Amino acid sequence: MTGCPILADALTYLEARVVDTLDAQELTICLGDVVAGGRQRDGQPLTLALLREHLPKEWLEWAISRDRQIADARRRRGLG
């Protein structure tokens, strides 16, 4: 509907238009109005639990990286 690309191998998709953004200190939250969506095929959805089961252990260090990135974003915004 919006002209955005839809991944051919995705189980489902949704399209949304950004209607507002919210400042959440180190994050910016986008509020979207969903205008279309659908299921393209059957299958098991990717959840965080399933992702963690299949990632190499060294990739699971994302939490450390995420904490570092949040601290850097807060510092750049003068939040500590």
PDB file of N, CA, C and O in Angstrom:
ATOM      1  N   MET A   1       0.811  -1.191   0.000  1.00  0.00           N
ATOM      2  CA  MET A   1       0.000   0.000   0.000  1.00  0.00           C
ATOM      3  C   MET A   1       0.864   1.269   0.000  1.00  0.00           C
ATOM      4  O   MET A   1       0.551   2.244  -0.684  1.00  0.00           O
ATOM      5  N   THR A   2       1.970   1.241   0.788  1.00  0.00           N
ATOM      6  CA  THR A   2       2.809   2.432   0.890  1.00  0.00           C
ATOM      7  C   THR A   2       3.942   2.441  -0.128  1.00  0.00           C
ATOM      8  O   THR A   2       4.609   3.458  -0.323  1.00  0.00           O
ATOM      9  N   GLY A   3       4.150   1.303  -0.771  1.00  0.00           N
ATOM     10  CA  GLY A   3       5.249   1.206  -1.729  1.00  0.00           C
ATOM     11  C   GLY A   3       6.547   0.719  -1.112  1.00  0.00           C
ATOM     12  O   GLY A   3       7.559   0.610  -1.803  1.00  0.00           O
ATOM     13  N   CYS A   4       6.528   0.423   0.187  1.00  0.00           N
ATOM     14  CA  CYS A   4       7.756  -0.070   0.814  1.00  0.00           C
ATOM     15  C   CYS A   4       7.996  -1.512   0.366  1.00  0.00           C
ATOM     16  O   CYS A   4       7.047  -2.227   0.046  1.00  0.00           O
ATOM     17  N   PRO A   5       9.255  -1.940   0.343  1.00  0.00           N
ATOM     18  CA  PRO A   5       9.538  -3.319  -0.058  1.00  0.00           C
ATOM     19  C   PRO A   5       9.042  -4.310   0.993  1.00  0.00           C
ATOM     20  O   PRO A   5       9.088  -4.036   2.193  1.00  0.00           O
ATOM     21  N   ILE A   6       8.576  -5.446   0.534  1.00  0.00           N
ATOM     22  CA  ILE A   6       8.145  -6.529   1.413  1.00  0.00           C
ATOM     23  C   ILE A   6       9.067  -7.710   1.137  1.00  0.00           C
ATOM     24  O   ILE A   6       9.187  -8.153  -0.005  1.00  0.00           O
ATOM     25  N   LEU A   7       9.715  -8.218   2.175  1.00  0.00           N
ATOM     26  CA  LEU A   7      10.649  -9.320   2.018  1.00  0.00           C
ATOM     27  C   LEU A   7       9.910 -10.583   1.594  1.00  0.00           C
ATOM     28  O   LEU A   7       8.964 -11.011   2.255  1.00  0.00           O
ATOM     29  N   ALA A   8      10.343 -11.166   0.501  1.00  0.00           N
ATOM     30  CA  ALA A   8       9.654 -12.324  -0.070  1.00  0.00           C
ATOM     31  C   ALA A   8       9.634 -13.521   0.871  1.00  0.00           C
ATOM     32  O   ALA A   8       8.669 -14.286   0.860  1.00  0.00           O
ATOM     33  N   ASP A   9      10.662 -13.706   1.677  1.00  0.00           N
ATOM     34  CA  ASP A   9      10.749 -14.865   2.563  1.00  0.00           C
ATOM     35  C   ASP A   9      10.143 -14.628   3.942  1.00  0.00           C
ATOM     36  O   ASP A   9      10.163 -15.529   4.781  1.00  0.00           O
ATOM     37  N   ALA A  10       9.608 -13.444   4.194  1.00  0.00           N
ATOM     38  CA  ALA A  10       9.035 -13.140   5.508  1.00  0.00           C
ATOM     39  C   ALA A  10       7.730 -13.910   5.711  1.00  0.00           C
ATOM     40  O   ALA A  10       6.977 -14.139   4.764  1.00  0.00           O
ATOM     41  N   LEU A  11       7.473 -14.306   6.969  1.00  0.00           N
ATOM     42  CA  LEU A  11       6.207 -14.979   7.271  1.00  0.00           C
ATOM     43  C   LEU A  11       5.046 -13.996   7.181  1.00  0.00           C
ATOM     44  O   LEU A  11       3.997 -14.299   6.612  1.00  0.00           O
ATOM     45  N   THR A  12       5.252 -12.833   7.742  1.00  0.00           N
ATOM     46  CA  THR A  12       4.211 -11.813   7.768  1.00  0.00           C
ATOM     47  C   THR A  12       4.847 -10.456   7.484  1.00  0.00           C
ATOM     48  O   THR A  12       6.071 -10.333   7.434  1.00  0.00           O
ATOM     49  N   TYR A  13       4.028  -9.468   7.304  1.00  0.00           N
ATOM     50  CA  TYR A  13       4.527  -8.114   7.115  1.00  0.00           C
ATOM     51  C   TYR A  13       3.468  -7.130   7.594  1.00  0.00           C
ATOM     52  O   TYR A  13       2.294  -7.473   7.738  1.00  0.00           O
ATOM     53  N   LEU A  14       3.904  -5.919   7.832  1.00  0.00           N
ATOM     54  CA  LEU A  14       2.955  -4.839   8.067  1.00  0.00           C
ATOM     55  C   LEU A  14       3.565  -3.563   7.521  1.00  0.00           C
ATOM     56  O   LEU A  14       4.785  -3.407   7.459  1.00  0.00           O
ATOM     57  N   GLU A  15       2.705  -2.675   7.137  1.00  0.00           N
ATOM     58  CA  GLU A  15       3.123  -1.367   6.648  1.00  0.00           C
ATOM     59  C   GLU A  15       2.477  -0.319   7.541  1.00  0.00           C
ATOM     60  O   GLU A  15       1.317  -0.444   7.933  1.00  0.00           O
ATOM     61  N   ALA A  16       3.240   0.704   7.851  1.00  0.00           N
ATOM     62  CA  ALA A  16       2.726   1.758   8.716  1.00  0.00           C
ATOM     63  C   ALA A  16       3.273   3.104   8.256  1.00  0.00           C
ATOM     64  O   ALA A  16       4.338   3.196   7.646  1.00  0.00           O
ATOM     65  N   ARG A  17       2.522   4.118   8.564  1.00  0.00           N
ATOM     66  CA  ARG A  17       2.962   5.491   8.328  1.00  0.00           C
ATOM     67  C   ARG A  17       3.291   6.116   9.687  1.00  0.00           C
ATOM     68  O   ARG A  17       2.513   5.999  10.634  1.00  0.00           O
ATOM     69  N   VAL A  18       4.431   6.770   9.775  1.00  0.00           N
ATOM     70  CA  VAL A  18       4.825   7.416  11.029  1.00  0.00           C
ATOM     71  C   VAL A  18       3.912   8.613  11.248  1.00  0.00           C
ATOM     72  O   VAL A  18       3.804   9.491  10.392  1.00  0.00           O
ATOM     73  N   VAL A  19       3.252   8.638  12.409  1.00  0.00           N
ATOM     74  CA  VAL A  19       2.347   9.754  12.715  1.00  0.00           C
ATOM     75  C   VAL A  19       2.922  10.682  13.781  1.00  0.00           C
ATOM     76  O   VAL A  19       2.489  11.827  13.916  1.00  0.00           O
ATOM     77  N   ASP A  20       3.904  10.180  14.542  1.00  0.00           N
ATOM     78  CA  ASP A  20       4.523  11.031  15.551  1.00  0.00           C
ATOM     79  C   ASP A  20       5.766  10.325  16.066  1.00  0.00           C
ATOM     80  O   ASP A  20       5.937   9.121  15.876  1.00  0.00           O
ATOM     81  N   THR A  21       6.622  11.082  16.714  1.00  0.00           N
ATOM     82  CA  THR A  21       7.776  10.506  17.392  1.00  0.00           C
ATOM     83  C   THR A  21       7.769  10.985  18.833  1.00  0.00           C
ATOM     84  O   THR A  21       7.298  12.080  19.140  1.00  0.00           O
ATOM     85  N   LEU A  22       8.297  10.149  19.703  1.00  0.00           N
ATOM     86  CA  LEU A  22       8.343  10.457  21.126  1.00  0.00           C
ATOM     87  C   LEU A  22       9.787  10.396  21.593  1.00  0.00           C
ATOM     88  O   LEU A  22      10.481   9.413  21.332  1.00  0.00           O
ATOM     89  N   ASP A  23      10.242  11.423  22.273  1.00  0.00           N
ATOM     90  CA  ASP A  23      11.591  11.432  22.820  1.00  0.00           C
ATOM     91  C   ASP A  23      11.580  10.643  24.114  1.00  0.00           C
ATOM     92  O   ASP A  23      10.844  10.982  25.041  1.00  0.00           O
ATOM     93  N   ALA A  24      12.378   9.605  24.187  1.00  0.00           N
ATOM     94  CA  ALA A  24      12.459   8.773  25.383  1.00  0.00           C
ATOM     95  C   ALA A  24      13.904   8.725  25.862  1.00  0.00           C
ATOM     96  O   ALA A  24      14.477   7.649  26.030  1.00  0.00           O
ATOM     97  N   GLN A  25      14.479   9.885  26.077  1.00  0.00           N
ATOM     98  CA  GLN A  25      15.866  10.046  26.506  1.00  0.00           C
ATOM     99  C   GLN A  25      16.818   9.462  25.477  1.00  0.00           C
ATOM    100  O   GLN A  25      17.078  10.111  24.463  1.00  0.00           O
ATOM    101  N   GLU A  26      17.353   8.261  25.695  1.00  0.00           N
ATOM    102  CA  GLU A  26      18.326   7.720  24.752  1.00  0.00           C
ATOM    103  C   GLU A  26      17.686   7.069  23.535  1.00  0.00           C
ATOM    104  O   GLU A  26      18.396   6.584  22.653  1.00  0.00           O
ATOM    105  N   LEU A  27      16.375   7.048  23.472  1.00  0.00           N
ATOM    106  CA  LEU A  27      15.652   6.425  22.367  1.00  0.00           C
ATOM    107  C   LEU A  27      14.694   7.415  21.724  1.00  0.00           C
ATOM    108  O   LEU A  27      14.257   8.374  22.359  1.00  0.00           O
ATOM    109  N   THR A  28      14.377   7.176  20.476  1.00  0.00           N
ATOM    110  CA  THR A  28      13.277   7.875  19.826  1.00  0.00           C
ATOM    111  C   THR A  28      12.269   6.806  19.434  1.00  0.00           C
ATOM    112  O   THR A  28      12.594   5.867  18.707  1.00  0.00           O
ATOM    113  N   ILE A  29      11.057   6.957  19.917  1.00  0.00           N
ATOM    114  CA  ILE A  29       9.992   5.991  19.626  1.00  0.00           C
ATOM    115  C   ILE A  29       9.147   6.550  18.495  1.00  0.00           C
ATOM    116  O   ILE A  29       8.686   7.690  18.557  1.00  0.00           O
ATOM    117  N   CYS A  30       8.948   5.750  17.470  1.00  0.00           N
ATOM    118  CA  CYS A  30       8.106   6.160  16.346  1.00  0.00           C
ATOM    119  C   CYS A  30       6.718   5.554  16.541  1.00  0.00           C
ATOM    120  O   CYS A  30       6.578   4.346  16.733  1.00  0.00           O
ATOM    121  N   LEU A  31       5.718   6.387  16.490  1.00  0.00           N
ATOM    122  CA  LEU A  31       4.333   5.946  16.585  1.00  0.00           C
ATOM    123  C   LEU A  31       3.796   5.828  15.170  1.00  0.00           C
ATOM    124  O   LEU A  31       3.800   6.797  14.411  1.00  0.00           O
ATOM    125  N   GLY A  32       3.334   4.637  14.820  1.00  0.00           N
ATOM    126  CA  GLY A  32       2.890   4.403  13.451  1.00  0.00           C
ATOM    127  C   GLY A  32       1.427   4.031  13.361  1.00  0.00           C
ATOM    128  O   GLY A  32       0.863   3.415  14.266  1.00  0.00           O
ATOM    129  N   ASP A  33       0.834   4.411  12.267  1.00  0.00           N
ATOM    130  CA  ASP A  33      -0.539   4.032  11.934  1.00  0.00           C
ATOM    131  C   ASP A  33      -0.452   2.890  10.925  1.00  0.00           C
ATOM    132  O   ASP A  33      -0.071   3.101   9.773  1.00  0.00           O
ATOM    133  N   VAL A  34      -0.804   1.687  11.358  1.00  0.00           N
ATOM    134  CA  VAL A  34      -0.711   0.524  10.478  1.00  0.00           C
ATOM    135  C   VAL A  34      -1.771   0.639   9.386  1.00  0.00           C
ATOM    136  O   VAL A  34      -2.958   0.797   9.668  1.00  0.00           O
ATOM    137  N   VAL A  35      -1.321   0.556   8.138  1.00  0.00           N
ATOM    138  CA  VAL A  35      -2.234   0.720   7.006  1.00  0.00           C
ATOM    139  C   VAL A  35      -2.421  -0.564   6.202  1.00  0.00           C
ATOM    140  O   VAL A  35      -3.352  -0.660   5.402  1.00  0.00           O
ATOM    141  N   ALA A  36      -1.547  -1.553   6.405  1.00  0.00           N
ATOM    142  CA  ALA A  36      -1.681  -2.822   5.683  1.00  0.00           C
ATOM    143  C   ALA A  36      -0.847  -3.877   6.389  1.00  0.00           C
ATOM    144  O   ALA A  36       0.046  -3.552   7.172  1.00  0.00           O
ATOM    145  N   GLY A  37      -1.135  -5.115   6.116  1.00  0.00           N
ATOM    146  CA  GLY A  37      -0.367  -6.213   6.675  1.00  0.00           C
ATOM    147  C   GLY A  37      -0.953  -7.530   6.218  1.00  0.00           C
ATOM    148  O   GLY A  37      -2.072  -7.584   5.709  1.00  0.00           O
ATOM    149  N   GLY A  38      -0.192  -8.583   6.403  1.00  0.00           N
ATOM    150  CA  GLY A  38      -0.707  -9.881   6.015  1.00  0.00           C
ATOM    151  C   GLY A  38       0.273 -10.992   6.295  1.00  0.00           C
ATOM    152  O   GLY A  38       1.431 -10.752   6.636  1.00  0.00           O
ATOM    153  N   ARG A  39      -0.202 -12.205   6.148  1.00  0.00           N
ATOM    154  CA  ARG A  39       0.605 -13.413   6.287  1.00  0.00           C
ATOM    155  C   ARG A  39       0.918 -13.906   4.889  1.00  0.00           C
ATOM    156  O   ARG A  39       0.028 -14.053   4.051  1.00  0.00           O
ATOM    157  N   GLN A  40       2.202 -14.162   4.648  1.00  0.00           N
ATOM    158  CA  GLN A  40       2.625 -14.621   3.322  1.00  0.00           C
ATOM    159  C   GLN A  40       2.760 -16.132   3.236  1.00  0.00           C
ATOM    160  O   GLN A  40       2.596 -16.718   2.166  1.00  0.00           O
ATOM    161  N   ARG A  41       3.062 -16.764   4.379  1.00  0.00           N
ATOM    162  CA  ARG A  41       3.224 -18.216   4.383  1.00  0.00           C
ATOM    163  C   ARG A  41       3.180 -18.714   5.816  1.00  0.00           C
ATOM    164  O   ARG A  41       3.275 -17.923   6.754  1.00  0.00           O
ATOM    165  N   ASP A  42       3.037 -20.016   5.990  1.00  0.00           N
ATOM    166  CA  ASP A  42       3.058 -20.618   7.315  1.00  0.00           C
ATOM    167  C   ASP A  42       4.496 -20.821   7.761  1.00  0.00           C
ATOM    168  O   ASP A  42       5.402 -20.942   6.937  1.00  0.00           O
ATOM    169  N   GLY A  43       4.693 -20.858   9.050  1.00  0.00           N
ATOM    170  CA  GLY A  43       6.017 -21.100   9.588  1.00  0.00           C
ATOM    171  C   GLY A  43       6.102 -20.621  11.016  1.00  0.00           C
ATOM    172  O   GLY A  43       5.163 -20.027  11.546  1.00  0.00           O
ATOM    173  N   GLN A  44       7.253 -20.887  11.643  1.00  0.00           N
ATOM    174  CA  GLN A  44       7.473 -20.499  13.029  1.00  0.00           C
ATOM    175  C   GLN A  44       8.032 -19.073  13.055  1.00  0.00           C
ATOM    176  O   GLN A  44       9.034 -18.795  12.396  1.00  0.00           O
ATOM    177  N   PRO A  45       7.401 -18.174  13.802  1.00  0.00           N
ATOM    178  CA  PRO A  45       7.925 -16.808  13.879  1.00  0.00           C
ATOM    179  C   PRO A  45       9.244 -16.766  14.645  1.00  0.00           C
ATOM    180  O   PRO A  45       9.482 -17.584  15.533  1.00  0.00           O
ATOM    181  N   LEU A  46      10.089 -15.814  14.298  1.00  0.00           N
ATOM    182  CA  LEU A  46      11.355 -15.623  14.989  1.00  0.00           C
ATOM    183  C   LEU A  46      11.103 -14.846  16.274  1.00  0.00           C
ATOM    184  O   LEU A  46      10.657 -13.700  16.239  1.00  0.00           O
ATOM    185  N   THR A  47      11.385 -15.467  17.385  1.00  0.00           N
ATOM    186  CA  THR A  47      11.258 -14.821  18.692  1.00  0.00           C
ATOM    187  C   THR A  47      12.661 -14.629  19.264  1.00  0.00           C
ATOM    188  O   THR A  47      13.620 -15.224  18.773  1.00  0.00           O
ATOM    189  N   LEU A  48      12.783 -13.803  20.297  1.00  0.00           N
ATOM    190  CA  LEU A  48      14.091 -13.631  20.931  1.00  0.00           C
ATOM    191  C   LEU A  48      14.599 -14.950  21.501  1.00  0.00           C
ATOM    192  O   LEU A  48      15.792 -15.242  21.418  1.00  0.00           O
ATOM    193  N   ALA A  49      13.714 -15.738  22.071  1.00  0.00           N
ATOM    194  CA  ALA A  49      14.132 -17.024  22.634  1.00  0.00           C
ATOM    195  C   ALA A  49      14.684 -17.943  21.542  1.00  0.00           C
ATOM    196  O   ALA A  49      15.721 -18.579  21.730  1.00  0.00           O
ATOM    197  N   LEU A  50      13.999 -18.011  20.414  1.00  0.00           N
ATOM    198  CA  LEU A  50      14.459 -18.852  19.299  1.00  0.00           C
ATOM    199  C   LEU A  50      15.773 -18.316  18.735  1.00  0.00           C
ATOM    200  O   LEU A  50      16.674 -19.087  18.403  1.00  0.00           O
ATOM    201  N   LEU A  51      15.875 -17.004  18.630  1.00  0.00           N
ATOM    202  CA  LEU A  51      17.103 -16.392  18.138  1.00  0.00           C
ATOM    203  C   LEU A  51      18.285 -16.757  19.029  1.00  0.00           C
ATOM    204  O   LEU A  51      19.343 -17.150  18.538  1.00  0.00           O
ATOM    205  N   ARG A  52      18.100 -16.626  20.344  1.00  0.00           N
ATOM    206  CA  ARG A  52      19.186 -16.930  21.280  1.00  0.00           C
ATOM    207  C   ARG A  52      19.617 -18.395  21.203  1.00  0.00           C
ATOM    208  O   ARG A  52      20.793 -18.704  21.400  1.00  0.00           O
ATOM    209  N   GLU A  53      18.682 -19.292  20.919  1.00  0.00           N
ATOM    210  CA  GLU A  53      19.010 -20.720  20.809  1.00  0.00           C
ATOM    211  C   GLU A  53      19.946 -20.998  19.634  1.00  0.00           C
ATOM    212  O   GLU A  53      20.741 -21.936  19.683  1.00  0.00           O
ATOM    213  N   HIS A  54      19.855 -20.184  18.576  1.00  0.00           N
ATOM    214  CA  HIS A  54      20.589 -20.469  17.349  1.00  0.00           C
ATOM    215  C   HIS A  54      21.792 -19.563  17.091  1.00  0.00           C
ATOM    216  O   HIS A  54      22.549 -19.805  16.151  1.00  0.00           O
ATOM    217  N   LEU A  55      21.979 -18.538  17.899  1.00  0.00           N
ATOM    218  CA  LEU A  55      23.120 -17.647  17.708  1.00  0.00           C
ATOM    219  C   LEU A  55      24.380 -18.248  18.320  1.00  0.00           C
ATOM    220  O   LEU A  55      24.315 -18.933  19.341  1.00  0.00           O
ATOM    221  N   PRO A  56      25.526 -17.991  17.693  1.00  0.00           N
ATOM    222  CA  PRO A  56      26.783 -18.394  18.334  1.00  0.00           C
ATOM    223  C   PRO A  56      26.941 -17.652  19.661  1.00  0.00           C
ATOM    224  O   PRO A  56      26.471 -16.523  19.802  1.00  0.00           O
ATOM    225  N   LYS A  57      27.596 -18.278  20.621  1.00  0.00           N
ATOM    226  CA  LYS A  57      27.734 -17.687  21.953  1.00  0.00           C
ATOM    227  C   LYS A  57      28.375 -16.301  21.908  1.00  0.00           C
ATOM    228  O   LYS A  57      27.977 -15.406  22.653  1.00  0.00           O
ATOM    229  N   GLU A  58      29.370 -16.125  21.031  1.00  0.00           N
ATOM    230  CA  GLU A  58      30.038 -14.820  20.998  1.00  0.00           C
ATOM    231  C   GLU A  58      29.102 -13.708  20.519  1.00  0.00           C
ATOM    232  O   GLU A  58      29.325 -12.538  20.831  1.00  0.00           O
ATOM    233  N   TRP A  59      28.073 -14.057  19.774  1.00  0.00           N
ATOM    234  CA  TRP A  59      27.113 -13.041  19.322  1.00  0.00           C
ATOM    235  C   TRP A  59      26.172 -12.637  20.446  1.00  0.00           C
ATOM    236  O   TRP A  59      25.556 -11.572  20.394  1.00  0.00           O
ATOM    237  N   LEU A  60      26.062 -13.474  21.449  1.00  0.00           N
ATOM    238  CA  LEU A  60      25.157 -13.181  22.548  1.00  0.00           C
ATOM    239  C   LEU A  60      25.664 -12.054  23.445  1.00  0.00           C
ATOM    240  O   LEU A  60      25.005 -11.668  24.410  1.00  0.00           O
ATOM    241  N   GLU A  61      26.826 -11.541  23.116  1.00  0.00           N
ATOM    242  CA  GLU A  61      27.365 -10.413  23.863  1.00  0.00           C
ATOM    243  C   GLU A  61      26.645  -9.117  23.486  1.00  0.00           C
ATOM    244  O   GLU A  61      27.093  -8.031  23.855  1.00  0.00           O
ATOM    245  N   TRP A  62      25.548  -9.223  22.764  1.00  0.00           N
ATOM    246  CA  TRP A  62      24.793  -8.042  22.327  1.00  0.00           C
ATOM    247  C   TRP A  62      24.347  -7.187  23.509  1.00  0.00           C
ATOM    248  O   TRP A  62      24.270  -5.964  23.391  1.00  0.00           O
ATOM    249  N   ALA A  63      24.057  -7.807  24.628  1.00  0.00           N
ATOM    250  CA  ALA A  63      23.590  -7.046  25.793  1.00  0.00           C
ATOM    251  C   ALA A  63      24.666  -6.083  26.274  1.00  0.00           C
ATOM    252  O   ALA A  63      24.367  -4.947  26.642  1.00  0.00           O
ATOM    253  N   ILE A  64      25.908  -6.531  26.271  1.00  0.00           N
ATOM    254  CA  ILE A  64      27.015  -5.661  26.669  1.00  0.00           C
ATOM    255  C   ILE A  64      27.146  -4.512  25.671  1.00  0.00           C
ATOM    256  O   ILE A  64      27.290  -3.354  26.061  1.00  0.00           O
ATOM    257  N   SER A  65      27.093  -4.843  24.389  1.00  0.00           N
ATOM    258  CA  SER A  65      27.176  -3.816  23.355  1.00  0.00           C
ATOM    259  C   SER A  65      26.008  -2.848  23.458  1.00  0.00           C
ATOM    260  O   SER A  65      26.187  -1.638  23.315  1.00  0.00           O
ATOM    261  N   ARG A  66      24.820  -3.370  23.705  1.00  0.00           N
ATOM    262  CA  ARG A  66      23.629  -2.522  23.816  1.00  0.00           C
ATOM    263  C   ARG A  66      23.773  -1.562  24.985  1.00  0.00           C
ATOM    264  O   ARG A  66      23.484  -0.373  24.844  1.00  0.00           O
ATOM    265  N   ASP A  67      24.213  -2.054  26.132  1.00  0.00           N
ATOM    266  CA  ASP A  67      24.392  -1.196  27.296  1.00  0.00           C
ATOM    267  C   ASP A  67      25.394  -0.085  27.004  1.00  0.00           C
ATOM    268  O   ASP A  67      25.195   1.059  27.411  1.00  0.00           O
ATOM    269  N   ARG A  68      26.473  -0.426  26.297  1.00  0.00           N
ATOM    270  CA  ARG A  68      27.480   0.561  25.925  1.00  0.00           C
ATOM    271  C   ARG A  68      26.885   1.613  24.984  1.00  0.00           C
ATOM    272  O   ARG A  68      27.155   2.805  25.137  1.00  0.00           O
ATOM    273  N   GLN A  69      26.083   1.180  24.018  1.00  0.00           N
ATOM    274  CA  GLN A  69      25.464   2.100  23.071  1.00  0.00           C
ATOM    275  C   GLN A  69      24.458   3.024  23.757  1.00  0.00           C
ATOM    276  O   GLN A  69      24.382   4.209  23.431  1.00  0.00           O
ATOM    277  N   ILE A  70      23.689   2.491  24.702  1.00  0.00           N
ATOM    278  CA  ILE A  70      22.727   3.322  25.437  1.00  0.00           C
ATOM    279  C   ILE A  70      23.466   4.356  26.276  1.00  0.00           C
ATOM    280  O   ILE A  70      23.072   5.521  26.321  1.00  0.00           O
ATOM    281  N   ALA A  71      24.537   3.931  26.938  1.00  0.00           N
ATOM    282  CA  ALA A  71      25.308   4.877  27.749  1.00  0.00           C
ATOM    283  C   ALA A  71      25.891   5.980  26.872  1.00  0.00           C
ATOM    284  O   ALA A  71      25.896   7.146  27.265  1.00  0.00           O
ATOM    285  N   ASP A  72      26.382   5.619  25.687  1.00  0.00           N
ATOM    286  CA  ASP A  72      26.929   6.613  24.769  1.00  0.00           C
ATOM    287  C   ASP A  72      25.839   7.567  24.290  1.00  0.00           C
ATOM    288  O   ASP A  72      26.063   8.775  24.216  1.00  0.00           O
ATOM    289  N   ALA A  73      24.671   7.041  23.965  1.00  0.00           N
ATOM    290  CA  ALA A  73      23.556   7.891  23.509  1.00  0.00           C
ATOM    291  C   ALA A  73      23.132   8.848  24.623  1.00  0.00           C
ATOM    292  O   ALA A  73      22.854  10.018  24.360  1.00  0.00           O
ATOM    293  N   ARG A  74      23.083   8.368  25.848  1.00  0.00           N
ATOM    294  CA  ARG A  74      22.716   9.227  26.985  1.00  0.00           C
ATOM    295  C   ARG A  74      23.770  10.319  27.180  1.00  0.00           C
ATOM    296  O   ARG A  74      23.434  11.476  27.433  1.00  0.00           O
ATOM    297  N   ARG A  75      25.042   9.942  27.063  1.00  0.00           N
ATOM    298  CA  ARG A  75      26.115  10.913  27.222  1.00  0.00           C
ATOM    299  C   ARG A  75      26.016  11.999  26.150  1.00  0.00           C
ATOM    300  O   ARG A  75      26.155  13.185  26.449  1.00  0.00           O
ATOM    301  N   ARG A  76      25.776  11.590  24.904  1.00  0.00           N
ATOM    302  CA  ARG A  76      25.683  12.570  23.806  1.00  0.00           C
ATOM    303  C   ARG A  76      24.504  13.527  23.985  1.00  0.00           C
ATOM    304  O   ARG A  76      24.553  14.669  23.527  1.00  0.00           O
ATOM    305  N   ARG A  77      23.465  13.069  24.640  1.00  0.00           N
ATOM    306  CA  ARG A  77      22.295  13.933  24.876  1.00  0.00           C
ATOM    307  C   ARG A  77      22.409  14.708  26.185  1.00  0.00           C
ATOM    308  O   ARG A  77      21.498  15.448  26.557  1.00  0.00           O
ATOM    309  N   GLY A  78      23.529  14.535  26.878  1.00  0.00           N
ATOM    310  CA  GLY A  78      23.737  15.244  28.136  1.00  0.00           C
ATOM    311  C   GLY A  78      22.906  14.691  29.285  1.00  0.00           C
ATOM    312  O   GLY A  78      22.555  15.419  30.214  1.00  0.00           O
ATOM    313  N   LEU A  79      22.591  13.396  29.217  1.00  0.00           N
ATOM    314  CA  LEU A  79      21.745  12.777  30.238  1.00  0.00           C
ATOM    315  C   LEU A  79      22.537  11.982  31.264  1.00  0.00           C
ATOM    316  O   LEU A  79      21.954  11.281  32.091  1.00  0.00           O
ATOM    317  N   GLY A  80      23.840  12.083  31.220  1.00  0.00           N
ATOM    318  CA  GLY A  80      24.625  11.379  32.232  1.00  0.00           C
ATOM    319  C   GLY A  80      25.630  10.457  31.700  1.00  0.00           C
ATOM    320  O   GLY A  80      26.346   9.814  32.468  1.00  0.00           O
TER     321      GLY A  80
END
